[in-house]
């Protein structure tokens, strides 16, 4: 008999999209599933929609809890899952019919701990915006190679929680950080650090709905910027503790790039105190960077003098 795969679906006020999401899971070609619908205190009809599916399919388990945020809902699902493998599907997204089957067999065939697939961005009507393809050229990579990929321009394709199938044992000690935006990125570096092998499925099997009003798509605030800053600094500290000079240097450079970019794009959101903090951080971190890119060298020199100067120059050449 095939292994049991747990599908954890955090649900919060997604009544418009939820039925399609659940049906895409129930229609999988891999059928040894348990589907955990975690209603995170929805104030619309999402909870009732979850309950309506209990009679439709015995594989569905529904939980209603007080609102604790996306990370808390995922952690709740982790605590109640029974499968040997787990995948996280957001309640407003959906998956192709072979999503679980292809990720599962890729993982098993390569003796991996995680399998990752490409995904498609679609609008609220289901119209494709674009494919986000994994271009590794390999069927599998080490966990640390994935972390290297995560530090490239398109690295977010590797760090999101949802386009993956995981061995459940990976979550015996790791959990999503409650109350944090960008929670996927806080989890990825400790999780992948210990993975010996990660399978790559280049076909886009996950469909991410880019909807108006979502947390990440909504207007940038100082709180969101501070959370992103915390993600960067936590990652730098992690690689420093692990004594991995390459990942440490790359994460330091990415942090410096982010500081300059955020100063360009959201200067009006930054107050004087936080600008001073970012300037201090830039000067402290930039000395750990090493690169041969002339543009980055110039940016780093200007940023050390004044991040607003580096931001001004960047804005003129963008």
C-alpha positions as CSV (number, residue, x, y, z in Angstrom):
1,X,0.0,0.0,0.0
2,X,1.2,3.5,-0.8
3,X,2.2,5.8,2.0
4,X,-0.3,8.1,3.6
5,X,0.1,11.7,2.5
6,X,-1.3,14.5,4.6
7,X,-2.5,17.7,2.9
8,X,-2.7,20.6,5.3
9,X,-4.9,23.4,4.1
10,X,-5.0,26.6,6.3
11,X,-8.3,28.4,5.7
12,X,-9.1,32.0,6.5
13,X,-11.8,34.0,4.7
14,X,-11.3,32.4,1.3
15,X,-15.0,31.5,0.6
16,X,-14.6,32.6,-3.1
17,X,-11.8,30.1,-3.8
18,X,-12.1,27.3,-1.3
19,X,-14.4,24.9,-3.1
20,X,-12.1,24.8,-6.1
21,X,-9.0,24.3,-3.9
22,X,-10.5,21.4,-2.0
23,X,-11.9,19.7,-5.2
24,X,-8.4,19.9,-6.8
25,X,-7.1,18.0,-3.8
26,X,-9.8,15.4,-3.8
27,X,-9.3,14.8,-7.5
28,X,-5.7,13.7,-7.2
29,X,-4.5,10.6,-9.0
30,X,-2.7,9.7,-5.8
31,X,-5.6,8.8,-3.5
32,X,-4.1,7.7,-0.2
33,X,-4.6,11.1,1.3
34,X,-5.9,12.7,4.4
35,X,-7.0,16.3,4.0
36,X,-6.8,18.5,7.0
37,X,-8.9,21.7,6.6
38,X,-7.8,24.1,9.4
39,X,-10.4,26.9,9.7
40,X,-8.4,29.6,11.4
41,X,-11.4,31.6,12.8
42,X,-12.9,32.6,9.4
43,X,-15.6,35.3,9.6
44,X,-17.1,34.4,6.2
45,X,-18.6,31.1,5.1
46,X,-15.3,29.3,4.7
47,X,-15.9,27.2,7.9
48,X,-19.3,26.1,6.6
49,X,-17.8,25.2,3.2
50,X,-15.2,23.0,5.0
51,X,-17.9,21.2,7.0
52,X,-19.9,20.6,3.8
53,X,-17.1,18.4,2.4
54,X,-17.0,16.0,5.4
55,X,-20.0,14.1,3.9
56,X,-18.4,14.2,0.4
57,X,-15.2,12.4,1.2
58,X,-14.1,10.4,4.2
59,X,-10.5,11.5,3.8
60,X,-11.4,15.0,5.0
61,X,-10.9,16.1,8.6
62,X,-12.1,19.6,9.6
63,X,-10.8,21.7,12.5
64,X,-12.1,25.0,13.7
65,X,-9.8,27.1,15.8
66,X,-9.4,30.7,17.0
67,X,-7.5,32.9,14.6
68,X,-3.8,32.6,15.0
69,X,-2.5,33.4,11.6
70,X,-1.1,31.3,8.7
71,X,1.8,29.8,10.6
72,X,-0.3,28.8,13.6
73,X,-2.8,27.1,11.3
74,X,0.0,25.1,9.5
75,X,1.4,24.1,12.9
76,X,-2.0,23.0,14.0
77,X,-2.2,20.8,11.0
78,X,1.3,19.4,11.6
79,X,0.3,18.5,15.2
80,X,-2.8,16.5,14.0
81,X,-1.5,14.9,10.8
82,X,-1.0,11.1,10.5
83,X,0.8,10.8,7.2
84,X,4.3,9.8,6.5
85,X,4.5,12.8,4.1
86,X,2.9,16.2,4.2
87,X,2.2,19.0,1.7
88,X,0.8,22.5,2.5
89,X,-1.9,23.9,0.1
90,X,-3.2,27.5,0.8
91,X,-6.9,27.6,0.8
92,X,-7.1,30.0,-2.2
93,X,-4.8,28.0,-4.4
94,X,-5.2,24.8,-6.3
95,X,-3.2,21.9,-7.7
96,X,-3.0,19.9,-10.9
97,X,-4.4,16.3,-10.6
98,X,-0.9,14.7,-10.7
99,X,0.6,17.1,-8.1
100,X,0.9,14.6,-5.2
101,X,1.6,11.6,-7.4
102,X,4.6,13.2,-9.2
103,X,6.1,14.8,-6.1
104,X,5.7,11.6,-4.2
105,X,7.3,9.4,-6.8
106,X,10.1,11.9,-7.5
107,X,10.8,11.9,-3.7
108,X,10.8,8.1,-3.4
109,X,12.8,7.4,-6.6
110,X,15.6,9.8,-5.5
111,X,15.4,8.8,-1.8
112,X,14.8,12.5,-1.0
113,X,13.4,14.2,2.1
114,X,11.7,16.9,0.1
115,X,10.4,17.3,-3.5
116,X,9.7,20.6,-5.1
117,X,7.8,21.5,-8.2
118,X,7.5,24.6,-10.5
119,X,4.3,26.6,-10.2
120,X,2.1,28.9,-12.2
121,X,0.9,32.3,-11.1
122,X,-2.8,32.7,-12.1
123,X,-5.3,35.5,-11.5
124,X,-8.6,35.2,-9.7
125,X,-10.3,34.0,-12.8
126,X,-7.8,31.2,-13.3
127,X,-6.1,33.0,-16.2
128,X,-2.4,32.2,-16.3
129,X,-0.1,35.2,-15.6
130,X,3.2,33.3,-15.9
131,X,5.0,30.1,-15.0
132,X,7.7,30.2,-12.3
133,X,10.0,27.4,-13.4
134,X,12.7,25.6,-11.5
135,X,15.7,25.6,-13.8
136,X,18.1,23.5,-11.9
137,X,18.8,21.1,-14.8
138,X,19.0,18.3,-12.1
139,X,16.5,15.8,-10.8
140,X,17.8,16.3,-7.3
141,X,20.1,18.6,-5.3
142,X,21.4,18.6,-1.8
143,X,19.7,20.7,0.8
144,X,22.6,23.2,0.9
145,X,22.4,23.5,-2.9
146,X,18.8,24.5,-2.5
147,X,19.9,27.1,0.0
148,X,22.3,28.5,-2.6
149,X,19.5,28.6,-5.1
150,X,17.4,30.5,-2.5
151,X,19.9,33.3,-2.5
152,X,19.6,34.0,-6.3
153,X,17.3,36.5,-7.9
154,X,14.5,33.9,-8.4
155,X,15.2,32.1,-5.1
156,X,11.7,32.6,-3.8
157,X,10.6,29.7,-6.0
158,X,12.6,27.4,-3.7
159,X,11.6,28.8,-0.3
160,X,7.8,29.0,-0.3
161,X,6.2,26.3,1.8
162,X,3.5,25.2,-0.6
163,X,5.0,23.7,-3.8
164,X,6.6,20.9,-1.9
165,X,6.1,17.4,-0.4
166,X,8.0,16.8,2.8
167,X,8.8,13.8,4.9
168,X,6.7,14.4,8.0
169,X,9.7,13.6,10.3
170,X,11.2,17.0,9.3
171,X,8.6,18.7,11.4
172,X,9.3,16.8,14.6
173,X,11.5,19.7,15.8
174,X,10.8,22.4,13.3
175,X,7.6,24.6,13.2
176,X,6.5,27.7,11.4
177,X,7.1,30.9,13.3
178,X,3.8,32.2,14.7
179,X,2.8,35.8,14.0
180,X,5.4,36.4,11.3
181,X,5.0,37.4,7.7
182,X,7.4,35.6,5.3
183,X,7.1,32.6,7.6
184,X,8.2,30.3,4.8
185,X,11.6,31.9,4.6
186,X,12.1,31.6,8.4
187,X,11.6,27.9,8.1
188,X,13.5,27.0,4.9
189,X,17.1,27.5,6.0
190,X,17.1,25.3,9.1
191,X,14.9,22.7,7.3
192,X,17.0,22.4,4.1
193,X,20.3,22.6,6.0
194,X,19.9,19.0,7.3
195,X,18.4,17.6,4.1
196,X,20.7,15.3,2.2
197,X,18.7,15.2,-1.0
198,X,15.8,17.3,-2.5
199,X,14.0,16.2,-5.7
200,X,13.2,18.7,-8.4
201,X,10.1,18.4,-10.6
202,X,10.3,21.0,-13.3
203,X,6.6,20.8,-14.4
204,X,4.4,23.5,-12.9
205,X,1.9,21.5,-10.8
206,X,0.9,24.1,-8.2
207,X,-1.3,27.1,-9.2
208,X,-0.8,30.1,-7.0
209,X,-3.7,32.6,-7.1
210,X,-2.4,36.1,-7.1
211,X,-5.4,37.9,-5.6
212,X,-6.0,41.5,-4.6
213,X,-6.1,42.1,-0.9
214,X,-3.8,39.2,0.2
215,X,-1.3,39.9,3.0
216,X,1.8,40.0,0.7
217,X,0.1,41.8,-2.1
218,X,-1.3,44.6,0.1
219,X,0.5,47.9,0.7
220,X,4.0,47.8,2.3
221,X,4.1,49.0,5.9
222,X,7.0,49.6,8.3
223,X,5.9,46.5,10.2
224,X,6.3,44.3,7.1
225,X,9.7,45.8,6.4
226,X,10.8,45.1,9.9
227,X,9.7,41.5,9.6
228,X,11.6,41.1,6.3
229,X,14.6,42.7,8.0
230,X,14.3,40.1,10.8
231,X,14.3,37.3,8.3
232,X,17.5,38.6,6.7
233,X,19.3,39.0,10.0
234,X,18.1,35.6,11.3
235,X,19.4,33.9,8.2
236,X,22.8,35.6,8.4
237,X,23.1,34.6,12.1
238,X,22.2,31.0,11.2
239,X,24.9,30.7,8.5
240,X,27.5,32.4,10.8
241,X,26.7,29.8,13.5
242,X,27.0,27.0,11.0
243,X,30.4,28.5,9.8
244,X,29.4,28.3,6.1
245,X,31.3,31.2,4.7
246,X,29.8,31.0,1.2
247,X,26.1,31.1,2.3
248,X,27.0,33.7,5.0
249,X,28.7,36.0,2.4
250,X,25.8,35.6,-0.1
251,X,23.2,36.2,2.6
252,X,25.1,39.3,3.7
253,X,25.2,40.7,0.2
254,X,21.5,39.9,-0.4
255,X,20.7,41.8,2.8
256,X,22.7,44.8,1.7
257,X,21.0,44.7,-1.7
258,X,17.6,44.6,0.1
259,X,18.5,47.6,2.3
260,X,19.3,49.7,-0.8
261,X,16.2,48.5,-2.7
262,X,13.8,49.2,0.2
263,X,15.3,52.6,0.6
264,X,14.6,53.3,-3.1
265,X,11.1,51.7,-3.2
266,X,9.6,52.6,0.2
267,X,11.5,55.6,1.5
268,X,8.3,57.3,2.4
269,X,7.4,54.4,4.8
270,X,10.8,54.5,6.6
271,X,11.0,56.7,9.7
272,X,14.3,58.4,10.8
273,X,15.0,55.9,13.5
274,X,14.7,52.9,11.2
275,X,16.7,54.6,8.5
276,X,19.5,55.1,11.1
277,X,19.2,51.4,12.0
278,X,19.4,50.3,8.3
279,X,22.5,52.5,7.9
280,X,24.1,50.9,10.9
281,X,23.2,47.5,9.7
282,X,24.6,48.1,6.2
283,X,28.0,49.3,7.6
284,X,28.1,46.4,9.9
285,X,27.2,43.7,7.4
286,X,28.8,44.9,4.2
287,X,32.3,44.1,5.4
288,X,31.4,40.4,5.2
289,X,30.6,40.5,1.5
290,X,32.9,39.4,-1.2
291,X,32.2,39.7,-4.9
292,X,33.6,40.6,-8.3
293,X,30.6,42.4,-9.6
294,X,31.6,46.1,-10.3
295,X,28.0,47.3,-9.8
296,X,27.8,45.7,-6.4
297,X,31.2,46.9,-5.4
298,X,30.1,50.5,-6.2
299,X,26.8,50.0,-4.4
300,X,28.5,48.7,-1.3
301,X,31.0,51.6,-1.2
302,X,28.2,54.2,-1.7
303,X,26.0,52.4,0.8
304,X,28.7,52.4,3.4
305,X,28.9,56.2,3.0
306,X,25.2,56.7,2.9
307,X,22.4,54.2,2.0
308,X,20.4,57.1,0.6
309,X,23.2,57.9,-1.8
310,X,23.4,54.3,-2.9
311,X,19.6,54.3,-3.3
312,X,19.7,57.5,-5.4
313,X,22.3,56.0,-7.8
314,X,20.3,52.7,-8.0
315,X,17.1,54.6,-8.8
316,X,18.9,56.4,-11.7
317,X,20.1,53.1,-13.3
318,X,17.1,50.9,-12.7
